[in-house]
Structure formats: structure tokens, C-alpha cells
Amino acid sequence: MIKLAEEVDYELRTNVIQAKQTKDNVYELRITPETTRMDNVVFNPDAVIQAPRKRQGDKSTGCCGGAAMAALEAELDSRSKK
């Protein structure tokens, strides 16, 4: 649990910025040295976006044969017993 909390902390510190509105349509951003900076890629309005591929998993159990859902249900069940 502590490792998960540390990973969440890292993601929030490096990928989320805070913004505060200072005037109409003007925002002040709080960007720290830890904030991940990426290239700003201009959106191409003429881009052709293909539809997602159809999943081939068993539809009655989900895309992964139900293993992930079974693990989640087991975790929730164990938490409810505490």
C-alpha cells in the first residue's frame, strides 16, 4: 500500500498542475521543477482517426477472461469482511 501511495504521489507531483483564475480568461499556472514537460503537438484537423479494434475476449467474462475482475471482486470482498 505504501508503494502504491508513493507512486500516486509521484504521478500527481509530476503530471498535474494547479491553475487559478486571475482575470476573465486569464489563469495563473503553478508549474514546479518536478512537472513533466512535453512537446506541444499541434492537432491535425485532417487526421484520420481509425475506430478502435474489437476485442476478442469472452464477452461474458470481459476482455481478459475475467481474471482481473475476479481479482478485484476478491479484494473488495476481503475489504468488506474487515
Biopython code that builds the backbone (N, CA, C, O; Angstrom):
import numpy as np
from Bio.PDB.StructureBuilder import StructureBuilder

atoms = [
    (1, "MET", "N", (0.815, -1.194, 0.000)),
    (1, "MET", "CA", (0.000, 0.000, 0.000)),
    (1, "MET", "C", (0.866, 1.268, 0.000)),
    (1, "MET", "O", (0.532, 2.258, -0.651)),
    (2, "ILE", "N", (1.984, 1.222, 0.741)),
    (2, "ILE", "CA", (2.839, 2.406, 0.807)),
    (2, "ILE", "C", (3.470, 2.667, -0.556)),
    (2, "ILE", "O", (3.589, 3.816, -0.981)),
    (3, "LYS", "N", (3.877, 1.589, -1.243)),
    (3, "LYS", "CA", (4.466, 1.769, -2.566)),
    (3, "LYS", "C", (3.446, 2.397, -3.515)),
    (3, "LYS", "O", (3.786, 3.290, -4.291)),
    (4, "LEU", "N", (2.212, 1.936, -3.456)),
    (4, "LEU", "CA", (1.157, 2.497, -4.296)),
    (4, "LEU", "C", (0.962, 3.980, -3.983)),
    (4, "LEU", "O", (0.832, 4.796, -4.894)),
    (5, "ALA", "N", (0.943, 4.325, -2.706)),
    (5, "ALA", "CA", (0.771, 5.724, -2.313)),
    (5, "ALA", "C", (1.925, 6.576, -2.831)),
    (5, "ALA", "O", (1.712, 7.699, -3.288)),
    (6, "GLU", "N", (3.150, 6.046, -2.761)),
    (6, "GLU", "CA", (4.308, 6.788, -3.263)),
    (6, "GLU", "C", (4.231, 6.969, -4.778)),
    (6, "GLU", "O", (4.592, 8.025, -5.297)),
    (7, "GLU", "N", (3.759, 5.935, -5.491)),
    (7, "GLU", "CA", (3.616, 6.043, -6.940)),
    (7, "GLU", "C", (2.545, 7.059, -7.322)),
    (7, "GLU", "O", (2.718, 7.817, -8.276)),
    (8, "VAL", "N", (1.442, 7.074, -6.582)),
    (8, "VAL", "CA", (0.379, 8.056, -6.829)),
    (8, "VAL", "C", (0.900, 9.458, -6.556)),
    (8, "VAL", "O", (0.641, 10.387, -7.322)),
    (9, "ASP", "N", (1.630, 9.606, -5.469)),
    (9, "ASP", "CA", (2.225, 10.894, -5.128)),
    (9, "ASP", "C", (3.126, 11.384, -6.258)),
    (9, "ASP", "O", (3.062, 12.551, -6.644)),
    (10, "TYR", "N", (3.958, 10.501, -6.784)),
    (10, "TYR", "CA", (4.866, 10.865, -7.879)),
    (10, "TYR", "C", (4.081, 11.309, -9.116)),
    (10, "TYR", "O", (4.399, 12.329, -9.725)),
    (11, "GLU", "N", (3.057, 10.540, -9.481)),
    (11, "GLU", "CA", (2.254, 10.888, -10.663)),
    (11, "GLU", "C", (1.587, 12.243, -10.489)),
    (11, "GLU", "O", (1.575, 13.051, -11.417)),
    (12, "LEU", "N", (1.038, 12.496, -9.320)),
    (12, "LEU", "CA", (0.377, 13.780, -9.092)),
    (12, "LEU", "C", (1.377, 14.937, -9.120)),
    (12, "LEU", "O", (1.095, 15.986, -9.699)),
    (13, "ARG", "N", (2.544, 14.751, -8.495)),
    (13, "ARG", "CA", (3.540, 15.818, -8.467)),
    (13, "ARG", "C", (4.111, 16.116, -9.849)),
    (13, "ARG", "O", (4.448, 17.263, -10.140)),
    (14, "THR", "N", (4.224, 15.107, -10.700)),
    (14, "THR", "CA", (4.890, 15.311, -11.988)),
    (14, "THR", "C", (3.933, 15.533, -13.155)),
    (14, "THR", "O", (4.359, 16.001, -14.211)),
    (15, "ASN", "N", (2.654, 15.208, -12.992)),
    (15, "ASN", "CA", (1.735, 15.277, -14.131)),
    (15, "ASN", "C", (0.514, 16.161, -13.942)),
    (15, "ASN", "O", (-0.263, 16.342, -14.880)),
    (16, "VAL", "N", (0.331, 16.710, -12.763)),
    (16, "VAL", "CA", (-0.841, 17.553, -12.520)),
    (16, "VAL", "C", (-0.345, 18.953, -12.154)),
    (16, "VAL", "O", (0.559, 19.111, -11.335)),
    (17, "ILE", "N", (-0.945, 19.947, -12.767)),
    (17, "ILE", "CA", (-0.602, 21.326, -12.419)),
    (17, "ILE", "C", (-1.830, 21.999, -11.830)),
    (17, "ILE", "O", (-2.961, 21.600, -12.107)),
    (18, "GLN", "N", (-1.603, 23.014, -11.024)),
    (18, "GLN", "CA", (-2.696, 23.771, -10.437)),
    (18, "GLN", "C", (-2.846, 25.070, -11.205)),
    (18, "GLN", "O", (-1.861, 25.681, -11.619)),
    (19, "ALA", "N", (-4.087, 25.482, -11.391)),
    (19, "ALA", "CA", (-4.369, 26.738, -12.086)),
    (19, "ALA", "C", (-5.337, 27.558, -11.246)),
    (19, "ALA", "O", (-6.249, 27.021, -10.618)),
    (20, "LYS", "N", (-5.122, 28.859, -11.246)),
    (20, "LYS", "CA", (-6.001, 29.777, -10.510)),
    (20, "LYS", "C", (-6.379, 30.901, -11.463)),
    (20, "LYS", "O", (-5.512, 31.496, -12.103)),
    (21, "GLN", "N", (-7.671, 31.190, -11.557)),
    (21, "GLN", "CA", (-8.127, 32.260, -12.429)),
    (21, "GLN", "C", (-7.796, 33.599, -11.796)),
    (21, "GLN", "O", (-8.157, 33.853, -10.647)),
    (22, "THR", "N", (-7.107, 34.460, -12.544)),
    (22, "THR", "CA", (-6.734, 35.778, -12.022)),
    (22, "THR", "C", (-7.593, 36.886, -12.613)),
    (22, "THR", "O", (-7.847, 37.894, -11.953)),
    (23, "LYS", "N", (-8.042, 36.709, -13.853)),
    (23, "LYS", "CA", (-8.932, 37.645, -14.537)),
    (23, "LYS", "C", (-9.831, 36.824, -15.449)),
    (23, "LYS", "O", (-9.690, 35.604, -15.529)),
    (24, "ASP", "N", (-10.749, 37.484, -16.133)),
    (24, "ASP", "CA", (-11.562, 36.764, -17.108)),
    (24, "ASP", "C", (-10.656, 36.160, -18.171)),
    (24, "ASP", "O", (-9.875, 36.868, -18.806)),
    (25, "ASN", "N", (-10.764, 34.860, -18.362)),
    (25, "ASN", "CA", (-9.991, 34.115, -19.364)),
    (25, "ASN", "C", (-8.482, 34.202, -19.158)),
    (25, "ASN", "O", (-7.720, 33.984, -20.099)),
    (26, "VAL", "N", (-8.040, 34.517, -17.940)),
    (26, "VAL", "CA", (-6.609, 34.544, -17.628)),
    (26, "VAL", "C", (-6.383, 33.654, -16.404)),
    (26, "VAL", "O", (-7.039, 33.813, -15.374)),
    (27, "TYR", "N", (-5.450, 32.721, -16.536)),
    (27, "TYR", "CA", (-5.161, 31.789, -15.459)),
    (27, "TYR", "C", (-3.682, 31.823, -15.109)),
    (27, "TYR", "O", (-2.831, 31.977, -15.985)),
    (28, "GLU", "N", (-3.384, 31.680, -13.835)),
    (28, "GLU", "CA", (-2.018, 31.570, -13.365)),
    (28, "GLU", "C", (-1.760, 30.091, -13.071)),
    (28, "GLU", "O", (-2.497, 29.471, -12.304)),
    (29, "LEU", "N", (-0.717, 29.529, -13.680)),
    (29, "LEU", "CA", (-0.411, 28.121, -13.504)),
    (29, "LEU", "C", (0.724, 27.943, -12.513)),
    (29, "LEU", "O", (1.686, 28.712, -12.503)),
    (30, "ARG", "N", (0.601, 26.928, -11.689)),
    (30, "ARG", "CA", (1.671, 26.593, -10.748)),
    (30, "ARG", "C", (2.405, 25.383, -11.314)),
    (30, "ARG", "O", (1.956, 24.247, -11.166)),
    (31, "ILE", "N", (3.529, 25.639, -11.957)),
    (31, "ILE", "CA", (4.341, 24.583, -12.548)),
    (31, "ILE", "C", (5.639, 24.510, -11.752)),
    (31, "ILE", "O", (6.365, 25.498, -11.639)),
    (32, "THR", "N", (5.920, 23.349, -11.208)),
    (32, "THR", "CA", (7.109, 23.164, -10.369)),
    (32, "THR", "C", (8.242, 22.569, -11.206)),
    (32, "THR", "O", (8.005, 22.117, -12.326)),
    (33, "PRO", "N", (9.457, 22.563, -10.683)),
    (33, "PRO", "CA", (10.567, 21.929, -11.404)),
    (33, "PRO", "C", (10.338, 20.435, -11.652)),
    (33, "PRO", "O", (10.913, 19.867, -12.581)),
    (34, "GLU", "N", (9.493, 19.793, -10.818)),
    (34, "GLU", "CA", (9.206, 18.367, -10.991)),
    (34, "GLU", "C", (8.211, 18.093, -12.115)),
    (34, "GLU", "O", (8.114, 16.964, -12.595)),
    (35, "THR", "N", (7.481, 19.107, -12.532)),
    (35, "THR", "CA", (6.429, 18.914, -13.522)),
    (35, "THR", "C", (7.011, 18.418, -14.841)),
    (35, "THR", "O", (7.955, 18.999, -15.377)),
    (36, "THR", "N", (6.435, 17.341, -15.351)),
    (36, "THR", "CA", (6.864, 16.798, -16.636)),
    (36, "THR", "C", (6.454, 17.751, -17.735)),
    (36, "THR", "O", (5.297, 18.161, -17.825)),
    (37, "ARG", "N", (7.406, 18.092, -18.561)),
    (37, "ARG", "CA", (7.120, 18.986, -19.692)),
    (37, "ARG", "C", (7.274, 18.191, -20.979)),
    (37, "ARG", "O", (8.268, 17.497, -21.191)),
    (38, "MET", "N", (6.286, 18.309, -21.813)),
    (38, "MET", "CA", (6.310, 17.582, -23.079)),
    (38, "MET", "C", (6.159, 18.580, -24.219)),
    (38, "MET", "O", (5.712, 19.710, -24.020)),
    (39, "ASP", "N", (6.536, 18.150, -25.403)),
    (39, "ASP", "CA", (6.349, 18.994, -26.573)),
    (39, "ASP", "C", (4.864, 19.189, -26.826)),
    (39, "ASP", "O", (4.079, 18.249, -26.696)),
    (40, "ASN", "N", (4.484, 20.384, -27.182)),
    (40, "ASN", "CA", (3.113, 20.685, -27.530)),
    (40, "ASN", "C", (2.924, 20.345, -29.000)),
    (40, "ASN", "O", (3.466, 21.021, -29.875)),
    (41, "VAL", "N", (2.165, 19.308, -29.265)),
    (41, "VAL", "CA", (1.948, 18.857, -30.633)),
    (41, "VAL", "C", (0.651, 19.478, -31.138)),
    (41, "VAL", "O", (-0.393, 19.360, -30.497)),
    (42, "VAL", "N", (0.722, 20.126, -32.267)),
    (42, "VAL", "CA", (-0.447, 20.764, -32.854)),
    (42, "VAL", "C", (-1.379, 19.689, -33.404)),
    (42, "VAL", "O", (-0.946, 18.770, -34.099)),
    (43, "PHE", "N", (-2.653, 19.817, -33.084)),
    (43, "PHE", "CA", (-3.638, 18.860, -33.572)),
    (43, "PHE", "C", (-3.856, 19.053, -35.057)),
    (43, "PHE", "O", (-4.006, 20.178, -35.533)),
    (44, "ASN", "N", (-3.873, 17.957, -35.783)),
    (44, "ASN", "CA", (-4.121, 17.991, -37.219)),
    (44, "ASN", "C", (-5.612, 17.732, -37.457)),
    (44, "ASN", "O", (-6.061, 16.598, -37.295)),
    (45, "PRO", "N", (-6.386, 18.748, -37.835)),
    (45, "PRO", "CA", (-7.822, 18.543, -38.033)),
    (45, "PRO", "C", (-8.129, 17.616, -39.206)),
    (45, "PRO", "O", (-9.247, 17.111, -39.312)),
    (46, "ASP", "N", (-7.165, 17.385, -40.079)),
    (46, "ASP", "CA", (-7.377, 16.489, -41.221)),
    (46, "ASP", "C", (-6.964, 15.046, -40.917)),
    (46, "ASP", "O", (-7.031, 14.184, -41.793)),
    (47, "ALA", "N", (-6.544, 14.787, -39.693)),
    (47, "ALA", "CA", (-6.100, 13.440, -39.327)),
    (47, "ALA", "C", (-7.258, 12.462, -39.416)),
    (47, "ALA", "O", (-8.396, 12.788, -39.077)),
    (48, "VAL", "N", (-6.950, 11.269, -39.875)),
    (48, "VAL", "CA", (-7.944, 10.202, -39.950)),
    (48, "VAL", "C", (-7.763, 9.336, -38.705)),
    (48, "VAL", "O", (-6.723, 8.703, -38.524)),
    (49, "ILE", "N", (-8.771, 9.315, -37.861)),
    (49, "ILE", "CA", (-8.709, 8.543, -36.624)),
    (49, "ILE", "C", (-9.512, 7.271, -36.832)),
    (49, "ILE", "O", (-10.724, 7.299, -37.047)),
    (50, "GLN", "N", (-8.798, 6.154, -36.763)),
    (50, "GLN", "CA", (-9.444, 4.868, -37.006)),
    (50, "GLN", "C", (-10.219, 4.416, -35.773)),
    (50, "GLN", "O", (-9.852, 4.734, -34.642)),
    (51, "ALA", "N", (-11.279, 3.681, -36.005)),
    (51, "ALA", "CA", (-12.084, 3.134, -34.915)),
    (51, "ALA", "C", (-11.254, 2.114, -34.148)),
    (51, "ALA", "O", (-10.411, 1.440, -34.741)),
    (52, "PRO", "N", (-11.475, 1.985, -32.830)),
    (52, "PRO", "CA", (-10.713, 1.003, -32.055)),
    (52, "PRO", "C", (-11.002, -0.411, -32.527)),
    (52, "PRO", "O", (-12.094, -0.722, -33.003)),
    (53, "ARG", "N", (-9.986, -1.264, -32.379)),
    (53, "ARG", "CA", (-10.169, -2.667, -32.771)),
    (53, "ARG", "C", (-11.153, -3.334, -31.826)),
    (53, "ARG", "O", (-11.267, -2.957, -30.660)),
    (54, "LYS", "N", (-11.855, -4.318, -32.336)),
    (54, "LYS", "CA", (-12.793, -5.059, -31.499)),
    (54, "LYS", "C", (-12.019, -6.049, -30.652)),
    (54, "LYS", "O", (-11.060, -6.667, -31.115)),
    (55, "ARG", "N", (-12.435, -6.189, -29.434)),
    (55, "ARG", "CA", (-11.792, -7.133, -28.526)),
    (55, "ARG", "C", (-12.238, -8.543, -28.844)),
    (55, "ARG", "O", (-13.373, -8.776, -29.259)),
    (56, "GLN", "N", (-11.328, -9.477, -28.645)),
    (56, "GLN", "CA", (-11.635, -10.861, -28.974)),
    (56, "GLN", "C", (-11.880, -11.718, -27.745)),
    (56, "GLN", "O", (-12.075, -12.928, -27.864)),
    (57, "GLY", "N", (-11.873, -11.114, -26.575)),
    (57, "GLY", "CA", (-12.071, -11.874, -25.350)),
    (57, "GLY", "C", (-13.496, -12.373, -25.213)),
    (57, "GLY", "O", (-14.381, -11.990, -25.978)),
    (58, "ASP", "N", (-13.703, -13.220, -24.243)),
    (58, "ASP", "CA", (-15.026, -13.770, -23.948)),
    (58, "ASP", "C", (-15.915, -12.650, -23.423)),
    (58, "ASP", "O", (-15.615, -12.051, -22.391)),
    (59, "LYS", "N", (-16.998, -12.367, -24.123)),
    (59, "LYS", "CA", (-17.852, -11.241, -23.750)),
    (59, "LYS", "C", (-18.532, -11.440, -22.392)),
    (59, "LYS", "O", (-18.876, -10.462, -21.728)),
    (60, "SER", "N", (-18.726, -12.673, -21.980)),
    (60, "SER", "CA", (-19.401, -12.905, -20.703)),
    (60, "SER", "C", (-18.491, -12.652, -19.506)),
    (60, "SER", "O", (-18.975, -12.426, -18.397)),
    (61, "THR", "N", (-17.164, -12.689, -19.720)),
    (61, "THR", "CA", (-16.243, -12.506, -18.599)),
    (61, "THR", "C", (-15.376, -11.276, -18.748)),
    (61, "THR", "O", (-14.533, -11.020, -17.888)),
    (62, "GLY", "N", (-15.547, -10.513, -19.798)),
    (62, "GLY", "CA", (-14.721, -9.340, -20.012)),
    (62, "GLY", "C", (-13.579, -9.644, -20.963)),
    (62, "GLY", "O", (-13.459, -10.764, -21.460)),
    (63, "CYS", "N", (-12.756, -8.665, -21.213)),
    (63, "CYS", "CA", (-11.719, -8.806, -22.236)),
    (63, "CYS", "C", (-10.591, -9.738, -21.842)),
    (63, "CYS", "O", (-9.891, -10.244, -22.718)),
    (64, "CYS", "N", (-10.392, -9.979, -20.574)),
    (64, "CYS", "CA", (-9.216, -10.739, -20.137)),
    (64, "CYS", "C", (-9.598, -12.083, -19.550)),
    (64, "CYS", "O", (-8.865, -12.628, -18.725)),
    (65, "GLY", "N", (-10.717, -12.617, -19.957)),
    (65, "GLY", "CA", (-11.136, -13.894, -19.400)),
    (65, "GLY", "C", (-11.653, -13.778, -17.973)),
    (65, "GLY", "O", (-11.899, -14.794, -17.323)),
    (66, "GLY", "N", (-11.818, -12.582, -17.484)),
    (66, "GLY", "CA", (-12.396, -12.374, -16.171)),
    (66, "GLY", "C", (-11.406, -12.406, -15.027)),
    (66, "GLY", "O", (-11.804, -12.211, -13.879)),
    (67, "ALA", "N", (-10.126, -12.645, -15.295)),
    (67, "ALA", "CA", (-9.144, -12.748, -14.215)),
    (67, "ALA", "C", (-9.019, -11.435, -13.448)),
    (67, "ALA", "O", (-8.968, -11.438, -12.218)),
    (68, "ALA", "N", (-8.971, -10.326, -14.157)),
    (68, "ALA", "CA", (-8.835, -9.029, -13.491)),
    (68, "ALA", "C", (-10.074, -8.725, -12.656)),
    (68, "ALA", "O", (-9.960, -8.240, -11.531)),
    (69, "MET", "N", (-11.245, -9.003, -13.196)),
    (69, "MET", "CA", (-12.486, -8.740, -12.461)),
    (69, "MET", "C", (-12.590, -9.660, -11.248)),
    (69, "MET", "O", (-13.058, -9.239, -10.190)),
    (70, "ALA", "N", (-12.160, -10.907, -11.393)),
    (70, "ALA", "CA", (-12.198, -11.830, -10.259)),
    (70, "ALA", "C", (-11.272, -11.351, -9.152)),
    (70, "ALA", "O", (-11.626, -11.427, -7.975)),
    (71, "ALA", "N", (-10.090, -10.858, -9.512)),
    (71, "ALA", "CA", (-9.151, -10.347, -8.512)),
    (71, "ALA", "C", (-9.726, -9.124, -7.812)),
    (71, "ALA", "O", (-9.588, -8.984, -6.597)),
    (72, "LEU", "N", (-10.367, -8.239, -8.567)),
    (72, "LEU", "CA", (-10.979, -7.049, -7.982)),
    (72, "LEU", "C", (-12.104, -7.432, -7.029)),
    (72, "LEU", "O", (-12.197, -6.891, -5.927)),
    (73, "GLU", "N", (-12.951, -8.354, -7.444)),
    (73, "GLU", "CA", (-14.051, -8.789, -6.585)),
    (73, "GLU", "C", (-13.532, -9.437, -5.310)),
    (73, "GLU", "O", (-14.108, -9.237, -4.240)),
    (74, "ALA", "N", (-12.447, -10.215, -5.406)),
    (74, "ALA", "CA", (-11.858, -10.847, -4.224)),
    (74, "ALA", "C", (-11.317, -9.789, -3.273)),
    (74, "ALA", "O", (-11.491, -9.899, -2.060)),
    (75, "GLU", "N", (-10.662, -8.767, -3.814)),
    (75, "GLU", "CA", (-10.128, -7.680, -2.990)),
    (75, "GLU", "C", (-11.253, -6.934, -2.287)),
    (75, "GLU", "O", (-11.155, -6.646, -1.094)),
    (76, "LEU", "N", (-12.324, -6.616, -3.017)),
    (76, "LEU", "CA", (-13.451, -5.917, -2.415)),
    (76, "LEU", "C", (-14.133, -6.772, -1.356)),
    (76, "LEU", "O", (-14.568, -6.266, -0.322)),
    (77, "ASP", "N", (-14.221, -8.075, -1.624)),
    (77, "ASP", "CA", (-14.830, -8.980, -0.662)),
    (77, "ASP", "C", (-14.010, -9.053, 0.619)),
    (77, "ASP", "O", (-14.565, -9.050, 1.717)),
    (78, "SER", "N", (-12.678, -9.120, 0.478)),
    (78, "SER", "CA", (-11.830, -9.184, 1.670)),
    (78, "SER", "C", (-11.895, -7.883, 2.470)),
    (78, "SER", "O", (-11.815, -7.907, 3.698)),
    (79, "ARG", "N", (-12.039, -6.750, 1.782)),
    (79, "ARG", "CA", (-12.142, -5.471, 2.491)),
    (79, "ARG", "C", (-13.461, -5.357, 3.248)),
    (79, "ARG", "O", (-13.508, -4.783, 4.337)),
    (80, "SER", "N", (-14.531, -5.903, 2.673)),
    (80, "SER", "CA", (-15.840, -5.796, 3.320)),
    (80, "SER", "C", (-15.919, -6.666, 4.565)),
    (80, "SER", "O", (-16.743, -6.403, 5.442)),
    (81, "LYS", "N", (-15.070, -7.712, 4.667)),
    (81, "LYS", "CA", (-15.071, -8.592, 5.824)),
    (81, "LYS", "C", (-14.308, -8.003, 7.000)),
    (81, "LYS", "O", (-14.438, -8.486, 8.125)),
    (82, "LYS", "N", (-13.504, -6.955, 6.752)),
    (82, "LYS", "CA", (-12.692, -6.357, 7.823)),
    (82, "LYS", "C", (-13.523, -5.458, 8.704)),
    (82, "LYS", "O", (-13.004, -4.874, 9.655)),
]
sb = StructureBuilder()
sb.init_structure("model")
sb.init_model(0)
sb.init_chain("A")
sb.init_seg("    ")
for serial, (resi, resn, name, xyz) in enumerate(atoms, 1):
    if name == "N":
        sb.init_residue(resn, " ", resi, " ")
    sb.init_atom(name, np.array(xyz, "f"), 0.0, 1.0, " ", f" {name:<3s}", serial, name[0])
structure = sb.get_structure()
